[in-house]
């Protein structure tokens, strides 16, 4: 794959957050970015994992505090199932231990409310 084809490749993104306002805001942000395709949205960690398996995104933007399956466990399962998919944690939490657990679960990057 040459340099020109690398530049034209679009990054496929899945957003996982239980707050519908956050999902909509991120969708608006990603919609306006060249080179990014928002391929799906999930409202909880279980949906994040099943959507990731079905959609094969390049990146999952993952909240940590979600119902059914939390973001740490969802991160662990996405990374285990799709090793080429990167999970980026975006959360309002300022709990350093929680952010550390997300990194330990395989998150490529974390951004918490206090970071």
C-alpha positions, 0 to 999 in steps of 0.5 A, spaced: 500 500 500 503 506 497 503 513 501 497 516 497 492 510 498 494 511 506 492 518 505 485 516 502 484 511 507 478 513 512 478 511 519 472 507 521 469 510 528 464 507 533 462 511 539 460 508 545 457 512 551 450 511 555 449 519 554 445 520 548 447 527 548 454 525 548 453 520 542 450 526 538 455 531 540 461 526 538 457 524 531 456 531 529 464 532 531 466 526 527 461 528 521 465 534 519 472 531 519 475 529 513 477 522 513 473 519 519 467 515 518 462 514 524 460 507 522 456 506 529 454 508 536 452 504 542 449 505 548 452 500 553 458 496 553 455 490 551 452 493 545 459 496 544 462 489 544 457 486 539 457 493 534 465 492 534 464 485 532 459 486 527 462 493 524 470 492 525 471 499 526 478 502 526 477 506 533 472 505 538 471 511 543 469 508 549 465 511 555 467 507 562 461 508 566 455 505 562 450 500 564 450 492 563 457 492 561 462 497 563 467 500 559 473 497 562 470 490 561 467 492 554 474 495 552 478 488 554 473 484 550 473 489 544 481 488 544 481 481 545 476 480 539 479 485 535 486 486 536 487 491 530 482 496 533 484 501 538 480 503 544 480 510 546 477 512 552 473 518 553 470 519 560 467 524 565 470 520 570 476 523 574 478 516 578 485 515 576 484 508 578 479 507 573 483 510 568 488 505 570 484 499 569 482 502 562 489 502 560 490 495 563 484 492 559 488 495 553 485 502 551 490 505 547 489 512 550 485 515 556 482 522 557 478 523 563 474 529 566 480 531 570 486 529 565 
